[in-house]
Amino acid sequence: MFSYTTGGPFGLEDMVTTSGPGMTLIYLLVLPFFWCIPVSLVSAELTTAMPVEGGFYRWTRAAFGDFWGFLAGWWNWSASFLLGGVYAVLFTDYLVYYFPKMAWGKHYLVSVTLIAVLTWINVRGIQMVGQVATALEIFIFLPVITMIVLGFLHWHHNPFAPWVPPHQAGFKIFGVGLALGLWLYSGYEQLSTVAEEVENPQRAYPRALALVVPLSMAAYFLPTLAGLASAGHWEQWHTGFFSDVASMIGGTFRGRPWLGTWMTLAAMVANVALLNSTILTTTRMPFAMAQDGYLPKVLARKHARFGTPWLAIVLSAAIYALLAWRSLADLISVYIWLRSATTVLTVLSAWKLRRTQPELKRSFTIPGGRAGLMYVVCAPVVMAVVALLGSDRFGLIGGATAIAVGPVTYSIVRRNAKVA
């Protein structure tokens, strides 16, 4: 779960130059209370009530019917196309640190090869995916924790100054920065898609969410705070700058920045971990939708030995490979529209199912009674609206177009599909 929702601090560096050091640190501390904490509480309750393959897609369908259920699944699967290939690209971008003369063709080949290897791991089942994710995260934690400790020991700058970049357009400070923040803290409902493959999900999911949310906040906030306090140069922060921070404070060994090299390798591994868990969670969506008759039945076929939806996994991975040449910055503003839409449907489903199916056995219930339920529903809805209103032109046009494709696709498949 941590591997999918967080992976590591890498990728947030652009928030510092876009929103400013102070606003970035505030975002990292405050956003969880309006986004991932409410969503994690909803996910914990509904997973214990309906631990089904497809997770929030089937919760939405049970709450609001076929149309909205289809949109939740389709928007989520579409969003995975935007990020699946990008994680492979980011891995190879970091690899260029070691091979600076890598040509575009080799760059693309490495990205596709990584997707193929992780696809094979995912076809072999959730146990292997989990073992790989655990090993990768342990490797990532070691240099990150080292950088945090050394960063605090080399505290020379005010990490909150300036609060916002001078002469920066307001939509970039609050719109683009907020979209990046929501991306960082997204995905806490996504692991519900593999609930049928998890042992005792009614117990496992609430416990995992209770651990992962604060761990994710620490994994983002502490390295950023330590980096700004020790290295400064907020205006130079960009993707990969954590490696630069580590090089500045770690010194050299045999003429090379040992901590910077270690952090670069950890960033590569983090993208492997993110892609690994993305393939696991998002490929169950076409599988579940195929079971329900929205997509070709062949996608619901399971591997004879491993019991995984191998055709859905391979198809999704092939689409990731086709898009493994786009940059992350180009796609986040579009992705956040699709992610926000599915998140809003998820939290609304918790409210609806409380009213229509109160008899569902819930071993975990959102605390706080009606006030607690109102909080977990209203906070993400308000945050999604604020983020979408603050979108830049590319995100506004691309995001609205991606959303509009969903109803059109539903009308097409509804005519041709036999819905279960």
Secondary structure in CASP SS format (residue, H / E / C, confidence):
PFRMAT SS
TARGET T0000
AUTHOR 0000-0000-0000
METHOD secondary structure of the structure
MODEL  1
M C 1.00
F H 1.00
S H 1.00
Y H 1.00
T H 1.00
T C 1.00
G C 1.00
G C 1.00
P C 1.00
F C 1.00
G C 1.00
L C 1.00
E H 1.00
D H 1.00
M H 1.00
V H 1.00
T H 1.00
T H 1.00
S H 1.00
G C 1.00
P H 1.00
G H 1.00
M H 1.00
T H 1.00
L H 1.00
I H 1.00
Y H 1.00
L H 1.00
L H 1.00
V H 1.00
L H 1.00
P H 1.00
F H 1.00
F H 1.00
W C 1.00
C H 1.00
I H 1.00
P H 1.00
V H 1.00
S H 1.00
L H 1.00
V H 1.00
S H 1.00
A H 1.00
E H 1.00
L H 1.00
T H 1.00
T H 1.00
A H 1.00
M C 1.00
P C 1.00
V C 1.00
E E 1.00
G C 1.00
G C 1.00
F H 1.00
Y H 1.00
R H 1.00
W H 1.00
T H 1.00
R H 1.00
A H 1.00
A H 1.00
F H 1.00
G C 1.00
D H 1.00
F H 1.00
W H 1.00
G H 1.00
F H 1.00
L H 1.00
A H 1.00
G H 1.00
W H 1.00
W H 1.00
N H 1.00
W H 1.00
S H 1.00
A H 1.00
S H 1.00
F H 1.00
L H 1.00
L H 1.00
G H 1.00
G H 1.00
V H 1.00
Y H 1.00
A H 1.00
V H 1.00
L H 1.00
F H 1.00
T H 1.00
D H 1.00
Y H 1.00
L H 1.00
V C 1.00
Y C 1.00
Y C 1.00
F C 1.00
P C 1.00
K C 1.00
M C 1.00
A C 1.00
W H 1.00
G H 1.00
K H 1.00
H H 1.00
Y H 1.00
L H 1.00
V H 1.00
S H 1.00
V H 1.00
T H 1.00
L H 1.00
I H 1.00
A H 1.00
V H 1.00
L H 1.00
T H 1.00
W H 1.00
I H 1.00
N H 1.00
V H 1.00
R C 1.00
G C 1.00
I H 1.00
Q H 1.00
M H 1.00
V H 1.00
G H 1.00
Q H 1.00
V H 1.00
A H 1.00
T H 1.00
A H 1.00
L H 1.00
E H 1.00
I H 1.00
F H 1.00
I H 1.00
F H 1.00
L H 1.00
P H 1.00
V H 1.00
I H 1.00
T H 1.00
M H 1.00
I H 1.00
V H 1.00
L H 1.00
G H 1.00
F H 1.00
L H 1.00
H C 1.00
W C 1.00
H C 1.00
H C 1.00
N C 1.00
P C 1.00
F C 1.00
A C 1.00
P C 1.00
W C 1.00
V C 1.00
P C 1.00
P C 1.00
H C 1.00
Q C 1.00
A C 1.00
G H 1.00
F H 1.00
K H 1.00
I H 1.00
F H 1.00
G H 1.00
V H 1.00
G H 1.00
L H 1.00
A H 1.00
L H 1.00
G H 1.00
L H 1.00
W H 1.00
L H 1.00
Y C 1.00
S C 1.00
G C 1.00
Y C 1.00
E C 1.00
Q H 1.00
L H 1.00
S H 1.00
T H 1.00
V E 1.00
A H 1.00
E H 1.00
E H 1.00
V C 1.00
E C 1.00
N C 1.00
P H 1.00
Q H 1.00
R H 1.00
A H 1.00
Y H 1.00
P H 1.00
R H 1.00
A H 1.00
L H 1.00
A H 1.00
L H 1.00
V H 1.00
V H 1.00
P H 1.00
L H 1.00
S H 1.00
M H 1.00
A H 1.00
A H 1.00
Y H 1.00
F H 1.00
L H 1.00
P H 1.00
T H 1.00
L H 1.00
A H 1.00
G H 1.00
L H 1.00
A H 1.00
S H 1.00
A C 1.00
G C 1.00
H C 1.00
W H 1.00
E H 1.00
Q H 1.00
W C 1.00
H C 1.00
T C 1.00
G C 1.00
F H 1.00
F H 1.00
S H 1.00
D H 1.00
V H 1.00
A H 1.00
S H 1.00
M H 1.00
I H 1.00
G H 1.00
G C 1.00
T C 1.00
F E 1.00
R C 1.00
G C 1.00
R E 1.00
P C 1.00
W H 1.00
L H 1.00
G H 1.00
T H 1.00
W H 1.00
M H 1.00
T H 1.00
L H 1.00
A H 1.00
A H 1.00
M H 1.00
V H 1.00
A H 1.00
N H 1.00
V H 1.00
A H 1.00
L H 1.00
L H 1.00
N H 1.00
S H 1.00
T H 1.00
I H 1.00
L H 1.00
T H 1.00
T H 1.00
T C 1.00
R H 1.00
M H 1.00
P H 1.00
F H 1.00
A H 1.00
M H 1.00
A H 1.00
Q H 1.00
D C 1.00
G C 1.00
Y C 1.00
L C 1.00
P C 1.00
K H 1.00
V H 1.00
L H 1.00
A H 1.00
R C 1.00
K C 1.00
H C 1.00
A C 1.00
R C 1.00
F C 1.00
G C 1.00
T C 1.00
P C 1.00
W H 1.00
L H 1.00
A H 1.00
I H 1.00
V H 1.00
L H 1.00
S H 1.00
A H 1.00
A H 1.00
I H 1.00
Y H 1.00
A H 1.00
L H 1.00
L C 1.00
A C 1.00
W C 1.00
R C 1.00
S C 1.00
L H 1.00
A H 1.00
D H 1.00
L H 1.00
I H 1.00
S H 1.00
V H 1.00
Y H 1.00
I H 1.00
W H 1.00
L H 1.00
R H 1.00
S H 1.00
A H 1.00
T H 1.00
T H 1.00
V H 1.00
L H 1.00
T H 1.00
V H 1.00
L H 1.00
S H 1.00
A H 1.00
W H 1.00
K H 1.00
L H 1.00
R H 1.00
R H 1.00
T H 1.00
Q C 1.00
P C 1.00
E C 1.00
L C 1.00
K C 1.00
R C 1.00
S C 1.00
F C 1.00
T C 1.00
I C 1.00
P C 1.00
G C 1.00
G H 1.00
R H 1.00
A H 1.00
G H 1.00
L H 1.00
M H 1.00
Y H 1.00
V H 1.00
V H 1.00
C H 1.00
A H 1.00
P H 1.00
V H 1.00
V H 1.00
M H 1.00
A H 1.00
V H 1.00
V H 1.00
A H 1.00
L H 1.00
L H 1.00
G C 1.00
S C 1.00
D C 1.00
R H 1.00
F H 1.00
G H 1.00
L H 1.00
I H 1.00
G H 1.00
G H 1.00
A H 1.00
T H 1.00
A H 1.00
I H 1.00
A H 1.00
V H 1.00
G H 1.00
P H 1.00
V H 1.00
T H 1.00
Y H 1.00
S H 1.00
I H 1.00
V H 1.00
R H 1.00
R H 1.00
N H 1.00
A C 1.00
K C 1.00
V C 1.00
A C 1.00
END
